[in-house]
Structure formats: structure tokens, C-alpha cells
Amino acid sequence: MSTDPTTPADVRMRGFARRTTVADARSRLDASVHMLTDETICLFEAAGRVLASNVRCTVDVPGFARSMMDGYAVKAADTSGATGYNRRPLTVVGEVLAGSTCDCRIAAGQAVRIMTGAPLPDGADAVLPVEKTELESDRLFALDEVSPGKHVGRPGEDITAGTTVLNARRVLRPQDIGVLSSIGAGRVTVTRRPRVRIVVTGDELLEAGSTPEGHQIADANGPMLSALVARDGGVPVNPGIVADDRDSILAAMRHDADVVLVSGGSSVGQEDHAPTLLARHGILAVHGIAMRPSSPAGFGMLDGRHVFLLPGNPVSCLCAYDFFAGRAIRALGGRDRAWPYRRVTRPLRRKLVSKVGRVDYARVGLVDDGVEPIAISGASVLSSTTRADGFVVIDGDSEGFPAGAEVSVHLYDS
Amino acid sequence: MSTDPTTPADVRMRGFARRTTVADARSRLDASVHMLTDETICLFEAAGRVLASNVRCTVDVPGFARSMMDGYAVKAADTSGATGYNRRPLTVVGEVLAGSTCDCRIAAGQAVRIMTGAPLPDGADAVLPVEKTELESDRLFALDEVSPGKHVGRPGEDITAGTTVLNARRVLRPQDIGVLSSIGAGRVTVTRRPRVRIVVTGDELLEAGSTPEGHQIADANGPMLSALVARDGGVPVNPGIVADDRDSILAAMRHDADVVLVSGGSSVGQEDHAPTLLARHGILAVHGIAMRPSSPAGFGMLDGRHVFLLPGNPVSCLCAYDFFAGRAIRALGGRDRAWPYRRVTRPLRRKLVSKVGRVDYARVGLVDDGVEPIAISGASVLSSTTRADGFVVIDGDSEGFPAGAEVSVHLYDS
């Protein structure tokens, strides 16, 4: 292994020769990530999906003039001047229900009983609501006047034929689904969801959810990454822990997927196979990043797949996912690359210290409307991220912030 | 039907005798909604679910002292004073890998090669990182000193046995899933997701996604409600349009579910069956609400199920769902009753008018950082909600807001 040309011995033994900045790593990542192709799916499965192209409506919605009230279709002129003291008589000549077709035609002085949603009969130009009428045996009286068009939904009132109703890249909301349904779009074309193979390695790991035993710990990263991938619009594929040897890891990295996340063995030690494999069989674009935690993170390409090397320590894994892998998964799926976290600005209750030259991902709590850094002793303390309400990013050119400084917190509850 | 004691003829014919205020309706709703029972599910399905009870950790995580670096397990005292110019010699007596057990024991002047995650051998109290050492054939030299405990993860460092790691009502985040996995919680107990039967009625309706034809329109509410229910943590059940007659609607309202949403026929007309059925066979708690749109909305109980009467007009349907049904579905599932919409405060670009005595749900756009009311002519204009970025609620005691007033916008993109 010491003769492996892709991993010089001094790098393997002495740590990273130099670390890429977060900004450079992101630029390189963004340049390599392109939106996936489309697929056509059923409308009922489309909420939250990303529209692949503009949707144009080819029909008027509604396609006919219809009543917006229960009442009587009338000629507006016949109600002119009507009040409770000056009732105007009308002759009811028929009835039209929603969904039905009306054969009747209204002449002067006539009315047709009409239900909400029913088509307006020929000759009528307004609807007199039922509460503005009195019925005495067969005689109807208007108690109020209506103007032409009153309580009538005109053709194309909701959407006119030819209108672009929704634009490409739209993340479909519930009401968008309703509009698509109303224009007859039973199927919609959306950007494909990236398939993400999760490769968890580490001989010290037991399958997720196992009771920790002896010198082994239960895998936290597999289920955490699965949830993160799903949140970002990907389809996680996580068949369990992969044996910590080169052949097994390489085979897993070649799984049919758009993205491969390798958790564990990402650094430069002799047991860290993934970077070596990626460099030898594909492209190791970035390895070693000036950030804390997760400086041993990296990424590259293998057989057209995006491969991310995530440190095994859970907080590092979360951080490297948040900075790079999640960004790529969102972009592949046509979503906004930016973090999905809501941001609030609040004053720091204590100073937050960093070192110039690296980006810090500092977990913080919100306490009494102030920001409280969460003291942690290591990147393995995943519980720091469950106690945290969010995180503050400290840029590479900053030594941190004094107490009282207003900082921007990315909230985990997005 | 005119002799039906539960729907007096004057109400049926003359509209609502009086309307309940939104605040009263909400109070009555809140008093009747109780969290559902629990269920136990696999950890991999638990993201976004609501924890039913506190989770206590019964083991230390990690359960043993372990190395946080690749390097050498040492007695810290043996590195005292070491620098690149004052190298301290050490004898390597073994190696310990992650997941393995170390039989070796360190005496003064000795070191054991150790990998990240591996258990610290007896006798060692610190880890000297590989980059702080030099190896000359079999002789190891420390180039730096480490203090006791350095680069060692102590037992219970992440979570100490006995700690409550997550509290009941927590909506599980990705990192929470990781923590649950690491404490051996392969299954978790969460609040059951409410099953929500969607009952879409209206003879004018074609199945969702059909091309509108003749005097029929395609159902928009079924797929929209399905998406809303899923967003709020419920499980939508929507087998399609229900025939607009009493027997069919009553049968559909008796579907095995926690919540029934009836879309259409919610008002007081002769074709509006649902309120009459609910009053006769169950409890019609509220019917007619002082709001616009969706004043004909209502709700009650039938055979222990929460039934919501949603107007057929799509915007009214969305509004009634947003004010009442969604609130109940979230609460049944153990979630925050409050709206899931993010709020921003921005100045109005034009006045926004309302009437005292009713709550208004006004769709608005955000333009150049100002709030632009969306002009609409009717509650049927669902496209107004897709053009909108969110909505402003105008309280019942307000006549609206003048141009320039700062208003709170609930953003649809939550």
C-alpha cells in the first residue's frame, strides 16, 4: 500500500498536505452537478416534487358560465329596482343542477332554479341568490336587484386557455396539485429523484439500532443519512453495514445510484480505503477541507456517480453532508442548492471562538432569545446536535464572535 | 326533507341564521381534539414522526474509552516535554483496530498503534496523533506532548446512561434518528398518524386529472386535500368521487378513519346533504363561520370521528382546511396545532379591505419586499393561491389595512 501512487506515504502518514477551502470545494462541486432527467408521475404522488417544465393550460377553467350560488338564473334587467317592499315577480320555468345540461332558455320575466356550479341557462345573465327571493306557491318574487354577471363564474375566470399556470423548477404545493388537476393534468413531468446509495463502513459498527456491546457501537450514520437524503428529495438505499475491505467498499460504491455516500474511512489512515479507491478508479476531486468538524471529508466521481466521503464520526458526517452531499442531492433533483434551514438572527450569550483559516460549524441552542454555544468535547458527540436548535457557520476569515454579537443561526427545524 | 327537524326550512332556504366566529369555532375544535394512541415503528421510518414518550438511554455511549485519532495509545507522562528537537522514544508493543479487543497492556515507555474508534488499551491514558510522531524502523519518537485524556473519547462522553435523550412530542430530525440508533433503539414509539378519509362530492365533478368536458369540471380538491393531509402528518385515503346522494355520502363518512373531510355540499341548500346527515346521525358542532371565504364550512363528530364540512369551491376548501381541519389533524398526530407556515412581516403596497364581523383569508404576493394583495373575483379561483406567495389573515374586528401598513404574511412555502 505504501507504493500506491494515488496516496503518497507522507499524506497517509502525516495527514493532509493541504486542505481545500469550503468555498473552493463548493465551487468545484457546483460545477460538476447537473440536474437529473425527468419522469412522468401520477398527480397524487406529485406534492413536493419539482416540476420539470412549464405547464400551460389548454382549456378555459371553468369551460362554461356557471352559477356561484344556489338561487335563480335570471335576466338582471328583470330585477331592476326590486326590494322587499317592491317585489318583482318572476316565472320559474325549470331547474338546472350542477353537472347537468339545461335545455331551457330564459325569456323576459322568467327564472330557472339553479344550484352552485350548474351551467347558466341561455338567456340568463345573472344569478339571484335564494335568500333574495320569496316563493309563494308557484310564484317567485325578487327582493333585491342584481347586476349583469352577478354570482356568475365566467368561462376562463380561474384560468384562461393558453396561460402558463406553473413554471419549471416549482416545488409543487398542495394547491398547485389542485390547479393541475383542474386543468386535466392527471400526470405531471417532474425531475427524477436522485437515488442515493449509503455505504456505511467500520469494523467497530453494529447494524443501526443494535444494542452497543463490547468494543462495538451501533451505527448512527446510516439511519441519519437516510433521513437527510429523504428530506432533500433523494431516495435513500441503505442495505446495511459494508465490510471494511477494499473489494466490498468498491463494489458498494459501484451500486446503481446517482450518488454514493461513504460513511467512515474517509481520512488518510491505512484503514481509510475509500479515498484511495476513488482516486484509483475514478476522480478524487477534493479530499481534506479546511473546516471543523469534518476536515477529512472529500468527494469525487466514479463511473458517472457523485461520491461523497463522509467521516465516520457522526457530527462530522452530518456536517459534511450538510455542506456538500445535501447540496448536490438537492441540485440533482432540481431543488434550490441552498440550505433548507430557516435562519434567524439573535445575539450571542457567550463568545464563540474559531480559528482563522477554517470554517466552523458550531452547534448552538436558542435560550431566552439569545444564542448559546453548545460546549462539546468532540466530533463524535452526536447528542450535541439533538440538544442544539441549530448551528452558526463561522467563516474562514473570522476568529469568531464576541458575546453580544448578532449571529445568523440556521435552525434544524426547517 | 322540509320536515327534517335538524335543518329548519328557514335555515335551508335563507342561509345561515347566525355564524360562529373563527375564535369560537377554534375553541370548540381544540376542546374536542385529543392526541391519538401510539404505535411502534422501525427507526428507518421514524424521521418526521412524533415521539410518544421520553426516550431514556440505558447505556453509556460510547461504552468504552476509545481513540478519536489514528496514532499511538501512550501514557501521557511519557510524552512530557517532547518536541521536534527533543524527541521522546517509545517502544511499540502492539496494534489495536476499531471494533477489536486489545489484549495488550501498556507499561511506562510503551505505545500501541491505535486506529480511530478502537478501544484504549489498559495502562494508556492518551492518544498521540500519527502526525506528531516519527517512526525509524522499529523505534517510535514522540514529537509533541499530550496531556492525559487527549484524543480519548471517554465512556458516556456522547450520552451517559440514565440521560433522557429526547422528549415526548419531539418531531424526529435526522440527527435524532442517529442518536436513537446509537443507543440501541431499533424501534421507537410514536404517535399514530391520523387516517383521513377524503369524501369529494358533486355531480359536476370529473375524477381528478380528467380533461374538463361539457358542464363538468375536474376535481381539484381531492388531490389538493391529499397533499395537505400528508403535509400535516396524516394518511390520506381518497378513493375518488362519491355520488351526491345521502346514502353514498353517509356510507363514505362512516369509513374507517380518524378524520373525514367532506368536500362539497357543505352549505344549506337542498343539495347540501352532509350537514343534515351529520346533524341527524352525529353532532353538527359548528356550521356557518364568520369568515371569507368558506363561510359555509362546519365540523362535528360522527361515531367518534372528526368530520369537517369543506365548501366545494377550491379556495374555500383550502381556507377551511387551513383554519380547522389541518389544525385538528396536526393535533391528533401530536404536532403543534399552529399553522405550519413561516411568517414574515412586510409593508402593504395597496390597501387591503375587509368587513368588521368576519375573518378574511387574503391571498397576497411578495413583490419587491412589499405585500401585493391578489385581486380575485371569486372563491373558485384556485389559481389565486398558486400565484400567491402566502396569505394575510384579517381579524374580525378589523376593516383591513391601509397601504404601507406592516402586515404578517403566512408563507405557503413553509
Interface residues (C-beta under 8 A of the other chain):
Chain A: M13 R14 G15 L43 F44 A47 G48 V59 V61 P62 G63 F64 R66 M68 D70 L97 A98 G99 S100 T101 M115 T116 G117 A118 P119 P129 V130 E131 G153 E157 D158 I159 V165 L166 V171 L172 R173 P174 Q175 D176 I177 G178 V179 L180 S181 S182 I183 G184 A185 G186 R187 G202 D203 E204 L205 A208 G209 S210 T211 P212 E213 G214 H215 Q216 I217 A218 D219 A220 N221 G222 P223 M224 L225 S226 A227 L228 A230 R231 N238 S267 G269 Q270 E271 G312 N313 P314 L318 R342 S377 G378 A379 S380 V381 L382 S383 T385 T386 Y412 D413
Chain B: M13 R14 G15 L43 F44 A47 G48 V59 V61 P62 G63 F64 R66 M68 D70 L97 A98 G99 S100 T101 M115 T116 G117 A118 P119 P129 V130 E131 G153 E157 D158 I159 V165 L166 V171 L172 R173 P174 Q175 D176 I177 G178 V179 L180 S181 S182 I183 G184 A185 G186 R187 G202 D203 E204 L205 A208 G209 S210 T211 P212 E213 G214 H215 Q216 I217 A218 D219 A220 N221 G222 P223 M224 L225 S226 A227 L228 A230 R231 N238 S267 G269 Q270 E271 G312 N313 P314 L318 R342 S377 G378 A379 S380 V381 L382 S383 T385 T386 Y412 D413
